[in-house]
Amino acid sequence: MPHSLKECTLLTIEGIENFVSYLNISCLQIGNKRNQTQHMERKQKSLTETPEEKGKQLIARHEYEK
């Protein structure tokens, strides 16, 4: 039994497994939030580009892939 609210004691393997699962899920949620932010930033950037800039990028990408 924990001594206070600030302390937590894992008494069983199941408790440790639950704790690890919780951490994994938390990390995935944080990662998803970051990916969504990066996706929105890329989307906004692509909306502000002119057709000439997009054409130059396509040519540069094509040359790079050769």
PDBQT receptor file of N, H, CA, C and O in Angstrom, charges set to zero:
ATOM      1  N   MET A   1       0.841  -1.178   0.000  1.00  0.00    +0.000 N 
ATOM      2  CA  MET A   1       0.000   0.000   0.000  1.00  0.00    +0.000 C 
ATOM      3  C   MET A   1       0.889   1.245   0.000  1.00  0.00    +0.000 C 
ATOM      4  O   MET A   1       1.838   1.317   0.780  1.00  0.00    +0.000 OA
ATOM      5  N   PRO A   2       0.600   2.219  -0.854  1.00  0.00    +0.000 N 
ATOM      6  CA  PRO A   2       1.410   3.449  -0.885  1.00  0.00    +0.000 C 
ATOM      7  C   PRO A   2       1.323   4.204   0.441  1.00  0.00    +0.000 C 
ATOM      8  O   PRO A   2       0.288   4.197   1.107  1.00  0.00    +0.000 OA
ATOM      9  N   HIS A   3       2.414   4.846   0.808  1.00  0.00    +0.000 N 
ATOM     10  H   HIS A   3       3.255   4.851   0.267  1.00  0.00    +0.000 HD
ATOM     11  CA  HIS A   3       2.446   5.594   2.054  1.00  0.00    +0.000 C 
ATOM     12  C   HIS A   3       1.737   6.932   1.923  1.00  0.00    +0.000 C 
ATOM     13  O   HIS A   3       1.149   7.415   2.891  1.00  0.00    +0.000 OA
ATOM     14  N   SER A   4       1.782   7.523   0.772  1.00  0.00    +0.000 N 
ATOM     15  H   SER A   4       2.260   7.131  -0.014  1.00  0.00    +0.000 HD
ATOM     16  CA  SER A   4       1.098   8.793   0.552  1.00  0.00    +0.000 C 
ATOM     17  C   SER A   4       0.731   8.897  -0.917  1.00  0.00    +0.000 C 
ATOM     18  O   SER A   4       1.063   8.011  -1.705  1.00  0.00    +0.000 OA
ATOM     19  N   LEU A   5       0.061   9.953  -1.287  1.00  0.00    +0.000 N 
ATOM     20  H   LEU A   5      -0.208  10.673  -0.647  1.00  0.00    +0.000 HD
ATOM     21  CA  LEU A   5      -0.336  10.135  -2.684  1.00  0.00    +0.000 C 
ATOM     22  C   LEU A   5       0.862  10.400  -3.590  1.00  0.00    +0.000 C 
ATOM     23  O   LEU A   5       0.800  10.134  -4.791  1.00  0.00    +0.000 OA
ATOM     24  N   LYS A   6       1.942  10.916  -3.031  1.00  0.00    +0.000 N 
ATOM     25  H   LYS A   6       1.992  11.131  -2.055  1.00  0.00    +0.000 HD
ATOM     26  CA  LYS A   6       3.119  11.234  -3.835  1.00  0.00    +0.000 C 
ATOM     27  C   LYS A   6       3.955  10.003  -4.164  1.00  0.00    +0.000 C 
ATOM     28  O   LYS A   6       4.752  10.035  -5.101  1.00  0.00    +0.000 OA
ATOM     29  N   GLU A   7       3.789   8.935  -3.418  1.00  0.00    +0.000 N 
ATOM     30  H   GLU A   7       3.142   8.909  -2.656  1.00  0.00    +0.000 HD
ATOM     31  CA  GLU A   7       4.581   7.730  -3.627  1.00  0.00    +0.000 C 
ATOM     32  C   GLU A   7       3.709   6.636  -4.222  1.00  0.00    +0.000 C 
ATOM     33  O   GLU A   7       2.521   6.536  -3.913  1.00  0.00    +0.000 OA
ATOM     34  N   CYS A   8       4.300   5.829  -5.064  1.00  0.00    +0.000 N 
ATOM     35  H   CYS A   8       5.265   5.910  -5.315  1.00  0.00    +0.000 HD
ATOM     36  CA  CYS A   8       3.579   4.723  -5.670  1.00  0.00    +0.000 C 
ATOM     37  C   CYS A   8       4.462   3.487  -5.589  1.00  0.00    +0.000 C 
ATOM     38  O   CYS A   8       5.639   3.534  -5.945  1.00  0.00    +0.000 OA
ATOM     39  N   THR A   9       3.901   2.399  -5.129  1.00  0.00    +0.000 N 
ATOM     40  H   THR A   9       2.944   2.360  -4.841  1.00  0.00    +0.000 HD
ATOM     41  CA  THR A   9       4.654   1.155  -5.031  1.00  0.00    +0.000 C 
ATOM     42  C   THR A   9       4.060   0.139  -5.987  1.00  0.00    +0.000 C 
ATOM     43  O   THR A   9       2.860  -0.134  -5.945  1.00  0.00    +0.000 OA
ATOM     44  N   LEU A  10       4.898  -0.422  -6.850  1.00  0.00    +0.000 N 
ATOM     45  H   LEU A  10       5.873  -0.201  -6.884  1.00  0.00    +0.000 HD
ATOM     46  CA  LEU A  10       4.446  -1.466  -7.760  1.00  0.00    +0.000 C 
ATOM     47  C   LEU A  10       4.727  -2.807  -7.094  1.00  0.00    +0.000 C 
ATOM     48  O   LEU A  10       5.881  -3.218  -6.973  1.00  0.00    +0.000 OA
ATOM     49  N   LEU A  11       3.676  -3.482  -6.668  1.00  0.00    +0.000 N 
ATOM     50  H   LEU A  11       2.738  -3.148  -6.767  1.00  0.00    +0.000 HD
ATOM     51  CA  LEU A  11       3.849  -4.705  -5.896  1.00  0.00    +0.000 C 
ATOM     52  C   LEU A  11       3.870  -5.953  -6.753  1.00  0.00    +0.000 C 
ATOM     53  O   LEU A  11       4.356  -6.993  -6.307  1.00  0.00    +0.000 OA
ATOM     54  N   THR A  12       3.361  -5.879  -7.962  1.00  0.00    +0.000 N 
ATOM     55  H   THR A  12       2.967  -5.034  -8.323  1.00  0.00    +0.000 HD
ATOM     56  CA  THR A  12       3.276  -7.084  -8.786  1.00  0.00    +0.000 C 
ATOM     57  C   THR A  12       3.836  -6.819 -10.173  1.00  0.00    +0.000 C 
ATOM     58  O   THR A  12       3.989  -5.671 -10.590  1.00  0.00    +0.000 OA
ATOM     59  N   ILE A  13       4.135  -7.893 -10.874  1.00  0.00    +0.000 N 
ATOM     60  H   ILE A  13       4.011  -8.825 -10.535  1.00  0.00    +0.000 HD
ATOM     61  CA  ILE A  13       4.572  -7.782 -12.266  1.00  0.00    +0.000 C 
ATOM     62  C   ILE A  13       3.461  -7.151 -13.098  1.00  0.00    +0.000 C 
ATOM     63  O   ILE A  13       3.729  -6.360 -14.003  1.00  0.00    +0.000 OA
ATOM     64  N   GLU A  14       2.223  -7.498 -12.793  1.00  0.00    +0.000 N 
ATOM     65  H   GLU A  14       2.005  -8.140 -12.058  1.00  0.00    +0.000 HD
ATOM     66  CA  GLU A  14       1.089  -6.922 -13.524  1.00  0.00    +0.000 C 
ATOM     67  C   GLU A  14       1.060  -5.404 -13.369  1.00  0.00    +0.000 C 
ATOM     68  O   GLU A  14       0.755  -4.687 -14.322  1.00  0.00    +0.000 OA
ATOM     69  N   GLY A  15       1.374  -4.919 -12.184  1.00  0.00    +0.000 N 
ATOM     70  H   GLY A  15       1.622  -5.502 -11.410  1.00  0.00    +0.000 HD
ATOM     71  CA  GLY A  15       1.420  -3.477 -11.956  1.00  0.00    +0.000 C 
ATOM     72  C   GLY A  15       2.501  -2.815 -12.794  1.00  0.00    +0.000 C 
ATOM     73  O   GLY A  15       2.291  -1.732 -13.340  1.00  0.00    +0.000 OA
ATOM     74  N   ILE A  16       3.654  -3.458 -12.897  1.00  0.00    +0.000 N 
ATOM     75  H   ILE A  16       3.824  -4.338 -12.453  1.00  0.00    +0.000 HD
ATOM     76  CA  ILE A  16       4.745  -2.931 -13.716  1.00  0.00    +0.000 C 
ATOM     77  C   ILE A  16       4.347  -2.942 -15.187  1.00  0.00    +0.000 C 
ATOM     78  O   ILE A  16       4.605  -1.979 -15.908  1.00  0.00    +0.000 OA
ATOM     79  N   GLU A  17       3.714  -4.037 -15.637  1.00  0.00    +0.000 N 
ATOM     80  H   GLU A  17       3.505  -4.820 -15.051  1.00  0.00    +0.000 HD
ATOM     81  CA  GLU A  17       3.274  -4.123 -17.036  1.00  0.00    +0.000 C 
ATOM     82  C   GLU A  17       2.248  -3.040 -17.348  1.00  0.00    +0.000 C 
ATOM     83  O   GLU A  17       2.293  -2.431 -18.416  1.00  0.00    +0.000 OA
ATOM     84  N   ASN A  18       1.332  -2.799 -16.428  1.00  0.00    +0.000 N 
ATOM     85  H   ASN A  18       1.296  -3.294 -15.560  1.00  0.00    +0.000 HD
ATOM     86  CA  ASN A  18       0.335  -1.745 -16.638  1.00  0.00    +0.000 C 
ATOM     87  C   ASN A  18       1.000  -0.375 -16.727  1.00  0.00    +0.000 C 
ATOM     88  O   ASN A  18       0.616   0.460 -17.546  1.00  0.00    +0.000 OA
ATOM     89  N   PHE A  19       1.994  -0.156 -15.880  1.00  0.00    +0.000 N 
ATOM     90  H   PHE A  19       2.305  -0.834 -15.215  1.00  0.00    +0.000 HD
ATOM     91  CA  PHE A  19       2.710   1.116 -15.888  1.00  0.00    +0.000 C 
ATOM     92  C   PHE A  19       3.443   1.320 -17.211  1.00  0.00    +0.000 C 
ATOM     93  O   PHE A  19       3.401   2.411 -17.781  1.00  0.00    +0.000 OA
ATOM     94  N   VAL A  20       4.110   0.284 -17.700  1.00  0.00    +0.000 N 
ATOM     95  H   VAL A  20       4.144  -0.602 -17.237  1.00  0.00    +0.000 HD
ATOM     96  CA  VAL A  20       4.825   0.361 -18.978  1.00  0.00    +0.000 C 
ATOM     97  C   VAL A  20       3.840   0.604 -20.117  1.00  0.00    +0.000 C 
ATOM     98  O   VAL A  20       4.120   1.404 -21.010  1.00  0.00    +0.000 OA
ATOM     99  N   SER A  21       2.699  -0.069 -20.102  1.00  0.00    +0.000 N 
ATOM    100  H   SER A  21       2.471  -0.719 -19.377  1.00  0.00    +0.000 HD
ATOM    101  CA  SER A  21       1.680   0.144 -21.137  1.00  0.00    +0.000 C 
ATOM    102  C   SER A  21       1.193   1.587 -21.122  1.00  0.00    +0.000 C 
ATOM    103  O   SER A  21       1.018   2.202 -22.174  1.00  0.00    +0.000 OA
ATOM    104  N   TYR A  22       0.976   2.120 -19.928  1.00  0.00    +0.000 N 
ATOM    105  H   TYR A  22       1.118   1.620 -19.073  1.00  0.00    +0.000 HD
ATOM    106  CA  TYR A  22       0.538   3.508 -19.799  1.00  0.00    +0.000 C 
ATOM    107  C   TYR A  22       1.574   4.459 -20.400  1.00  0.00    +0.000 C 
ATOM    108  O   TYR A  22       1.217   5.388 -21.125  1.00  0.00    +0.000 OA
ATOM    109  N   LEU A  23       2.850   4.228 -20.101  1.00  0.00    +0.000 N 
ATOM    110  H   LEU A  23       3.140   3.474 -19.512  1.00  0.00    +0.000 HD
ATOM    111  CA  LEU A  23       3.900   5.088 -20.649  1.00  0.00    +0.000 C 
ATOM    112  C   LEU A  23       3.963   4.987 -22.169  1.00  0.00    +0.000 C 
ATOM    113  O   LEU A  23       4.130   6.000 -22.848  1.00  0.00    +0.000 OA
ATOM    114  N   ASN A  24       3.830   3.778 -22.708  1.00  0.00    +0.000 N 
ATOM    115  H   ASN A  24       3.694   2.955 -22.156  1.00  0.00    +0.000 HD
ATOM    116  CA  ASN A  24       3.852   3.601 -24.164  1.00  0.00    +0.000 C 
ATOM    117  C   ASN A  24       2.712   4.348 -24.826  1.00  0.00    +0.000 C 
ATOM    118  O   ASN A  24       2.913   5.012 -25.843  1.00  0.00    +0.000 OA
ATOM    119  N   ILE A  25       1.523   4.250 -24.265  1.00  0.00    +0.000 N 
ATOM    120  H   ILE A  25       1.360   3.711 -23.438  1.00  0.00    +0.000 HD
ATOM    121  CA  ILE A  25       0.363   4.941 -24.836  1.00  0.00    +0.000 C 
ATOM    122  C   ILE A  25       0.561   6.449 -24.750  1.00  0.00    +0.000 C 
ATOM    123  O   ILE A  25       0.243   7.172 -25.694  1.00  0.00    +0.000 OA
ATOM    124  N   SER A  26       1.085   6.929 -23.623  1.00  0.00    +0.000 N 
ATOM    125  H   SER A  26       1.343   6.342 -22.856  1.00  0.00    +0.000 HD
ATOM    126  CA  SER A  26       1.326   8.366 -23.460  1.00  0.00    +0.000 C 
ATOM    127  C   SER A  26       2.312   8.873 -24.501  1.00  0.00    +0.000 C 
ATOM    128  O   SER A  26       2.111   9.942 -25.078  1.00  0.00    +0.000 OA
ATOM    129  N   CYS A  27       3.376   8.112 -24.744  1.00  0.00    +0.000 N 
ATOM    130  H   CYS A  27       3.539   7.244 -24.275  1.00  0.00    +0.000 HD
ATOM    131  CA  CYS A  27       4.381   8.520 -25.729  1.00  0.00    +0.000 C 
ATOM    132  C   CYS A  27       3.781   8.540 -27.127  1.00  0.00    +0.000 C 
ATOM    133  O   CYS A  27       4.095   9.432 -27.915  1.00  0.00    +0.000 OA
ATOM    134  N   LEU A  28       2.932   7.583 -27.448  1.00  0.00    +0.000 N 
ATOM    135  H   LEU A  28       2.677   6.858 -26.808  1.00  0.00    +0.000 HD
ATOM    136  CA  LEU A  28       2.293   7.558 -28.764  1.00  0.00    +0.000 C 
ATOM    137  C   LEU A  28       1.405   8.772 -28.951  1.00  0.00    +0.000 C 
ATOM    138  O   LEU A  28       1.382   9.364 -30.030  1.00  0.00    +0.000 OA
ATOM    139  N   GLN A  29       0.666   9.153 -27.903  1.00  0.00    +0.000 N 
ATOM    140  H   GLN A  29       0.685   8.671 -27.027  1.00  0.00    +0.000 HD
ATOM    141  CA  GLN A  29      -0.218  10.308 -28.011  1.00  0.00    +0.000 C 
ATOM    142  C   GLN A  29       0.584  11.581 -28.221  1.00  0.00    +0.000 C 
ATOM    143  O   GLN A  29       0.192  12.432 -29.019  1.00  0.00    +0.000 OA
ATOM    144  N   ILE A  30       1.695  11.722 -27.520  1.00  0.00    +0.000 N 
ATOM    145  H   ILE A  30       2.013  11.030 -26.872  1.00  0.00    +0.000 HD
ATOM    146  CA  ILE A  30       2.552  12.900 -27.692  1.00  0.00    +0.000 C 
ATOM    147  C   ILE A  30       3.123  12.916 -29.102  1.00  0.00    +0.000 C 
ATOM    148  O   ILE A  30       3.158  13.965 -29.746  1.00  0.00    +0.000 OA
ATOM    149  N   GLY A  31       3.573  11.758 -29.587  1.00  0.00    +0.000 N 
ATOM    150  H   GLY A  31       3.545  10.906 -29.064  1.00  0.00    +0.000 HD
ATOM    151  CA  GLY A  31       4.107  11.668 -30.944  1.00  0.00    +0.000 C 
ATOM    152  C   GLY A  31       3.069  12.037 -31.981  1.00  0.00    +0.000 C 
ATOM    153  O   GLY A  31       3.386  12.726 -32.951  1.00  0.00    +0.000 OA
ATOM    154  N   ASN A  32       1.835  11.596 -31.799  1.00  0.00    +0.000 N 
ATOM    155  H   ASN A  32       1.577  11.037 -31.011  1.00  0.00    +0.000 HD
ATOM    156  CA  ASN A  32       0.775  11.913 -32.748  1.00  0.00    +0.000 C 
ATOM    157  C   ASN A  32       0.493  13.405 -32.777  1.00  0.00    +0.000 C 
ATOM    158  O   ASN A  32       0.256  13.967 -33.846  1.00  0.00    +0.000 OA
ATOM    159  N   LYS A  33       0.515  14.054 -31.624  1.00  0.00    +0.000 N 
ATOM    160  H   LYS A  33       0.708  13.597 -30.755  1.00  0.00    +0.000 HD
ATOM    161  CA  LYS A  33       0.285  15.500 -31.581  1.00  0.00    +0.000 C 
ATOM    162  C   LYS A  33       1.381  16.234 -32.342  1.00  0.00    +0.000 C 
ATOM    163  O   LYS A  33       1.103  17.182 -33.075  1.00  0.00    +0.000 OA
ATOM    164  N   ARG A  34       2.626  15.799 -32.170  1.00  0.00    +0.000 N 
ATOM    165  H   ARG A  34       2.853  15.028 -31.574  1.00  0.00    +0.000 HD
ATOM    166  CA  ARG A  34       3.740  16.443 -32.875  1.00  0.00    +0.000 C 
ATOM    167  C   ARG A  34       3.613  16.238 -34.377  1.00  0.00    +0.000 C 
ATOM    168  O   ARG A  34       3.834  17.174 -35.146  1.00  0.00    +0.000 OA
ATOM    169  N   ASN A  35       3.263  15.034 -34.808  1.00  0.00    +0.000 N 
ATOM    170  H   ASN A  35       3.083  14.273 -34.184  1.00  0.00    +0.000 HD
ATOM    171  CA  ASN A  35       3.122  14.748 -36.234  1.00  0.00    +0.000 C 
ATOM    172  C   ASN A  35       2.005  15.572 -36.849  1.00  0.00    +0.000 C 
ATOM    173  O   ASN A  35       2.136  16.044 -37.978  1.00  0.00    +0.000 OA
ATOM    174  N   GLN A  36       0.901  15.752 -36.121  1.00  0.00    +0.000 N 
ATOM    175  H   GLN A  36       0.794  15.368 -35.204  1.00  0.00    +0.000 HD
ATOM    176  CA  GLN A  36      -0.202  16.557 -36.634  1.00  0.00    +0.000 C 
ATOM    177  C   GLN A  36       0.240  17.999 -36.810  1.00  0.00    +0.000 C 
ATOM    178  O   GLN A  36      -0.117  18.645 -37.795  1.00  0.00    +0.000 OA
ATOM    179  N   THR A  37       1.015  18.507 -35.860  1.00  0.00    +0.000 N 
ATOM    180  H   THR A  37       1.305  17.983 -35.059  1.00  0.00    +0.000 HD
ATOM    181  CA  THR A  37       1.501  19.883 -35.947  1.00  0.00    +0.000 C 
ATOM    182  C   THR A  37       2.419  20.038 -37.148  1.00  0.00    +0.000 C 
ATOM    183  O   THR A  37       2.300  21.010 -37.894  1.00  0.00    +0.000 OA
ATOM    184  N   GLN A  38       3.332  19.094 -37.346  1.00  0.00    +0.000 N 
ATOM    185  H   GLN A  38       3.428  18.304 -36.740  1.00  0.00    +0.000 HD
ATOM    186  CA  GLN A  38       4.248  19.172 -38.478  1.00  0.00    +0.000 C 
ATOM    187  C   GLN A  38       3.481  19.098 -39.788  1.00  0.00    +0.000 C 
ATOM    188  O   GLN A  38       3.809  19.805 -40.741  1.00  0.00    +0.000 OA
ATOM    189  N   HIS A  39       2.455  18.240 -39.845  1.00  0.00    +0.000 N 
ATOM    190  H   HIS A  39       2.189  17.665 -39.071  1.00  0.00    +0.000 HD
ATOM    191  CA  HIS A  39       1.651  18.113 -41.059  1.00  0.00    +0.000 C 
ATOM    192  C   HIS A  39       0.952  19.432 -41.368  1.00  0.00    +0.000 C 
ATOM    193  O   HIS A  39       0.917  19.856 -42.524  1.00  0.00    +0.000 OA
ATOM    194  N   MET A  40       0.395  20.085 -40.349  1.00  0.00    +0.000 N 
ATOM    195  H   MET A  40       0.424  19.741 -39.411  1.00  0.00    +0.000 HD
ATOM    196  CA  MET A  40      -0.295  21.354 -40.563  1.00  0.00    +0.000 C 
ATOM    197  C   MET A  40       0.685  22.429 -41.023  1.00  0.00    +0.000 C 
ATOM    198  O   MET A  40       0.351  23.233 -41.893  1.00  0.00    +0.000 OA
ATOM    199  N   GLU A  41       1.897  22.456 -40.450  1.00  0.00    +0.000 N 
ATOM    200  H   GLU A  41       2.169  21.803 -39.743  1.00  0.00    +0.000 HD
ATOM    201  CA  GLU A  41       2.890  23.445 -40.867  1.00  0.00    +0.000 C 
ATOM    202  C   GLU A  41       3.263  23.238 -42.327  1.00  0.00    +0.000 C 
ATOM    203  O   GLU A  41       3.388  24.202 -43.082  1.00  0.00    +0.000 OA
ATOM    204  N   ARG A  42       3.444  21.966 -42.732  1.00  0.00    +0.000 N 
ATOM    205  H   ARG A  42       3.343  21.182 -42.119  1.00  0.00    +0.000 HD
ATOM    206  CA  ARG A  42       3.782  21.678 -44.128  1.00  0.00    +0.000 C 
ATOM    207  C   ARG A  42       2.634  22.071 -45.044  1.00  0.00    +0.000 C 
ATOM    208  O   ARG A  42       2.860  22.605 -46.130  1.00  0.00    +0.000 OA
ATOM    209  N   LYS A  43       1.407  21.811 -44.614  1.00  0.00    +0.000 N 
ATOM    210  H   LYS A  43       1.224  21.377 -43.731  1.00  0.00    +0.000 HD
ATOM    211  CA  LYS A  43       0.241  22.124 -45.434  1.00  0.00    +0.000 C 
ATOM    212  C   LYS A  43       0.129  23.638 -45.620  1.00  0.00    +0.000 C 
ATOM    213  O   LYS A  43      -0.127  24.109 -46.728  1.00  0.00    +0.000 OA
ATOM    214  N   GLN A  44       0.318  24.402 -44.540  1.00  0.00    +0.000 N 
ATOM    215  H   GLN A  44       0.525  24.019 -43.640  1.00  0.00    +0.000 HD
ATOM    216  CA  GLN A  44       0.243  25.854 -44.639  1.00  0.00    +0.000 C 
ATOM    217  C   GLN A  44       1.336  26.391 -45.552  1.00  0.00    +0.000 C 
ATOM    218  O   GLN A  44       1.097  27.313 -46.331  1.00  0.00    +0.000 OA
ATOM    219  N   LYS A  45       2.525  25.825 -45.461  1.00  0.00    +0.000 N 
ATOM    220  H   LYS A  45       2.719  25.076 -44.828  1.00  0.00    +0.000 HD
ATOM    221  CA  LYS A  45       3.628  26.277 -46.301  1.00  0.00    +0.000 C 
ATOM    222  C   LYS A  45       3.303  26.026 -47.773  1.00  0.00    +0.000 C 
ATOM    223  O   LYS A  45       3.570  26.874 -48.624  1.00  0.00    +0.000 OA
ATOM    224  N   SER A  46       2.724  24.858 -48.071  1.00  0.00    +0.000 N 
ATOM    225  H   SER A  46       2.507  24.169 -47.380  1.00  0.00    +0.000 HD
ATOM    226  CA  SER A  46       2.428  24.543 -49.465  1.00  0.00    +0.000 C 
ATOM    227  C   SER A  46       1.337  25.451 -50.021  1.00  0.00    +0.000 C 
ATOM    228  O   SER A  46       1.304  25.702 -51.226  1.00  0.00    +0.000 OA
ATOM    229  N   LEU A  47       0.453  25.944 -49.175  1.00  0.00    +0.000 N 
ATOM    230  H   LEU A  47       0.480  25.740 -48.196  1.00  0.00    +0.000 HD
ATOM    231  CA  LEU A  47      -0.604  26.835 -49.647  1.00  0.00    +0.000 C 
ATOM    232  C   LEU A  47      -0.060  28.220 -49.991  1.00  0.00    +0.000 C 
ATOM    233  O   LEU A  47      -0.639  28.921 -50.821  1.00  0.00    +0.000 OA
ATOM    234  N   THR A  48       1.044  28.620 -49.363  1.00  0.00    +0.000 N 
ATOM    235  H   THR A  48       1.514  28.050 -48.688  1.00  0.00    +0.000 HD
ATOM    236  CA  THR A  48       1.581  29.955 -49.596  1.00  0.00    +0.000 C 
ATOM    237  C   THR A  48       2.596  29.997 -50.734  1.00  0.00    +0.000 C 
ATOM    238  O   THR A  48       3.031  31.079 -51.129  1.00  0.00    +0.000 OA
ATOM    239  N   GLU A  49       2.980  28.834 -51.269  1.00  0.00    +0.000 N 
ATOM    240  H   GLU A  49       2.627  27.956 -50.949  1.00  0.00    +0.000 HD
ATOM    241  CA  GLU A  49       3.965  28.807 -52.349  1.00  0.00    +0.000 C 
ATOM    242  C   GLU A  49       3.325  29.207 -53.677  1.00  0.00    +0.000 C 
ATOM    243  O   GLU A  49       2.165  28.891 -53.940  1.00  0.00    +0.000 OA
ATOM    244  N   THR A  50       4.083  29.892 -54.490  1.00  0.00    +0.000 N 
ATOM    245  H   THR A  50       5.025  30.149 -54.275  1.00  0.00    +0.000 HD
ATOM    246  CA  THR A  50       3.595  30.270 -55.815  1.00  0.00    +0.000 C 
ATOM    247  C   THR A  50       3.791  29.103 -56.772  1.00  0.00    +0.000 C 
ATOM    248  O   THR A  50       4.592  28.210 -56.495  1.00  0.00    +0.000 OA
ATOM    249  N   PRO A  51       3.079  29.093 -57.886  1.00  0.00    +0.000 N 
ATOM    250  CA  PRO A  51       3.264  28.020 -58.873  1.00  0.00    +0.000 C 
ATOM    251  C   PRO A  51       4.706  27.929 -59.376  1.00  0.00    +0.000 C 
ATOM    252  O   PRO A  51       5.194  26.837 -59.668  1.00  0.00    +0.000 OA
ATOM    253  N   GLU A  52       5.389  29.079 -59.478  1.00  0.00    +0.000 N 
ATOM    254  H   GLU A  52       4.992  29.966 -59.241  1.00  0.00    +0.000 HD
ATOM    255  CA  GLU A  52       6.777  29.066 -59.937  1.00  0.00    +0.000 C 
ATOM    256  C   GLU A  52       7.668  28.322 -58.941  1.00  0.00    +0.000 C 
ATOM    257  O   GLU A  52       8.534  27.541 -59.334  1.00  0.00    +0.000 OA
ATOM    258  N   GLU A  53       7.445  28.574 -57.638  1.00  0.00    +0.000 N 
ATOM    259  H   GLU A  53       6.741  29.208 -57.319  1.00  0.00    +0.000 HD
ATOM    260  CA  GLU A  53       8.235  27.891 -56.617  1.00  0.00    +0.000 C 
ATOM    261  C   GLU A  53       7.981  26.388 -56.654  1.00  0.00    +0.000 C 
ATOM    262  O   GLU A  53       8.911  25.592 -56.529  1.00  0.00    +0.000 OA
ATOM    263  N   LYS A  54       6.723  26.008 -56.827  1.00  0.00    +0.000 N 
ATOM    264  H   LYS A  54       5.967  26.655 -56.928  1.00  0.00    +0.000 HD
ATOM    265  CA  LYS A  54       6.388  24.584 -56.900  1.00  0.00    +0.000 C 
ATOM    266  C   LYS A  54       7.056  23.941 -58.106  1.00  0.00    +0.000 C 
ATOM    267  O   LYS A  54       7.553  22.818 -58.016  1.00  0.00    +0.000 OA
ATOM    268  N   GLY A  55       7.071  24.647 -59.242  1.00  0.00    +0.000 N 
ATOM    269  H   GLY A  55       6.666  25.558 -59.315  1.00  0.00    +0.000 HD
ATOM    270  CA  GLY A  55       7.719  24.129 -60.444  1.00  0.00    +0.000 C 
ATOM    271  C   GLY A  55       9.208  23.933 -60.239  1.00  0.00    +0.000 C 
ATOM    272  O   GLY A  55       9.769  22.918 -60.653  1.00  0.00    +0.000 OA
ATOM    273  N   LYS A  56       9.852  24.905 -59.597  1.00  0.00    +0.000 N 
ATOM    274  H   LYS A  56       9.396  25.729 -59.261  1.00  0.00    +0.000 HD
ATOM    275  CA  LYS A  56      11.283  24.792 -59.319  1.00  0.00    +0.000 C 
ATOM    276  C   LYS A  56      11.573  23.608 -58.404  1.00  0.00    +0.000 C 
ATOM    277  O   LYS A  56      12.556  22.892 -58.595  1.00  0.00    +0.000 OA
ATOM    278  N   GLN A  57      10.715  23.408 -57.412  1.00  0.00    +0.000 N 
ATOM    279  H   GLN A  57       9.917  23.990 -57.257  1.00  0.00    +0.000 HD
ATOM    280  CA  GLN A  57      10.905  22.279 -56.498  1.00  0.00    +0.000 C 
ATOM    281  C   GLN A  57      10.750  20.953 -57.229  1.00  0.00    +0.000 C 
ATOM    282  O   GLN A  57      11.513  20.018 -56.982  1.00  0.00    +0.000 OA
ATOM    283  N   LEU A  58       9.774  20.858 -58.126  1.00  0.00    +0.000 N 
ATOM    284  H   LEU A  58       9.155  21.617 -58.328  1.00  0.00    +0.000 HD
ATOM    285  CA  LEU A  58       9.575  19.626 -58.890  1.00  0.00    +0.000 C 
ATOM    286  C   LEU A  58      10.780  19.329 -59.778  1.00  0.00    +0.000 C 
ATOM    287  O   LEU A  58      11.213  18.181 -59.881  1.00  0.00    +0.000 OA
ATOM    288  N   ILE A  59      11.319  20.370 -60.420  1.00  0.00    +0.000 N 
ATOM    289  H   ILE A  59      10.967  21.302 -60.336  1.00  0.00    +0.000 HD
ATOM    290  CA  ILE A  59      12.496  20.191 -61.276  1.00  0.00    +0.000 C 
ATOM    291  C   ILE A  59      13.690  19.745 -60.435  1.00  0.00    +0.000 C 
ATOM    292  O   ILE A  59      14.419  18.830 -60.817  1.00  0.00    +0.000 OA
ATOM    293  N   ALA A  60      13.884  20.397 -59.289  1.00  0.00    +0.000 N 
ATOM    294  H   ALA A  60      13.292  21.140 -58.979  1.00  0.00    +0.000 HD
ATOM    295  CA  ALA A  60      15.003  20.040 -58.414  1.00  0.00    +0.000 C 
ATOM    296  C   ALA A  60      14.859  18.605 -57.913  1.00  0.00    +0.000 C 
ATOM    297  O   ALA A  60      15.840  17.862 -57.869  1.00  0.00    +0.000 OA
ATOM    298  N   ARG A  61      13.650  18.214 -57.538  1.00  0.00    +0.000 N 
ATOM    299  H   ARG A  61      12.853  18.817 -57.574  1.00  0.00    +0.000 HD
ATOM    300  CA  ARG A  61      13.427  16.844 -57.069  1.00  0.00    +0.000 C 
ATOM    301  C   ARG A  61      13.692  15.839 -58.177  1.00  0.00    +0.000 C 
ATOM    302  O   ARG A  61      14.282  14.785 -57.938  1.00  0.00    +0.000 OA
ATOM    303  N   HIS A  62      13.253  16.167 -59.401  1.00  0.00    +0.000 N 
ATOM    304  H   HIS A  62      12.774  17.024 -59.595  1.00  0.00    +0.000 HD
ATOM    305  CA  HIS A  62      13.466  15.277 -60.543  1.00  0.00    +0.000 C 
ATOM    306  C   HIS A  62      14.958  15.119 -60.830  1.00  0.00    +0.000 C 
ATOM    307  O   HIS A  62      15.430  14.012 -61.093  1.00  0.00    +0.000 OA
ATOM    308  N   GLU A  63      15.696  16.221 -60.780  1.00  0.00    +0.000 N 
ATOM    309  H   GLU A  63      15.313  17.120 -60.566  1.00  0.00    +0.000 HD
ATOM    310  CA  GLU A  63      17.142  16.173 -61.008  1.00  0.00    +0.000 C 
ATOM    311  C   GLU A  63      17.842  15.368 -59.916  1.00  0.00    +0.000 C 
ATOM    312  O   GLU A  63      18.793  14.635 -60.188  1.00  0.00    +0.000 OA
ATOM    313  N   TYR A  64      17.372  15.508 -58.696  1.00  0.00    +0.000 N 
ATOM    314  H   TYR A  64      16.599  16.103 -58.476  1.00  0.00    +0.000 HD
ATOM    315  CA  TYR A  64      17.982  14.790 -57.576  1.00  0.00    +0.000 C 
ATOM    316  C   TYR A  64      17.768  13.284 -57.716  1.00  0.00    +0.000 C 
ATOM    317  O   TYR A  64      18.657  12.498 -57.389  1.00  0.00    +0.000 OA
ATOM    318  N   GLU A  65      16.594  12.880 -58.201  1.00  0.00    +0.000 N 
ATOM    319  H   GLU A  65      15.872  13.518 -58.467  1.00  0.00    +0.000 HD
ATOM    320  CA  GLU A  65      16.267  11.461 -58.322  1.00  0.00    +0.000 C 
ATOM    321  C   GLU A  65      17.018  10.780 -59.459  1.00  0.00    +0.000 C 
ATOM    322  O   GLU A  65      17.104   9.552 -59.481  1.00  0.00    +0.000 OA
ATOM    323  N   LYS A  66      17.564  11.541 -60.401  1.00  0.00    +0.000 N 
ATOM    324  H   LYS A  66      17.494  12.538 -60.383  1.00  0.00    +0.000 HD
ATOM    325  CA  LYS A  66      18.287  10.939 -61.533  1.00  0.00    +0.000 C 
ATOM    326  C   LYS A  66      19.544  10.265 -61.120  1.00  0.00    +0.000 C 
ATOM    327  O   LYS A  66      20.255   9.716 -61.961  1.00  0.00    +0.000 OA
TER     328      LYS A  66
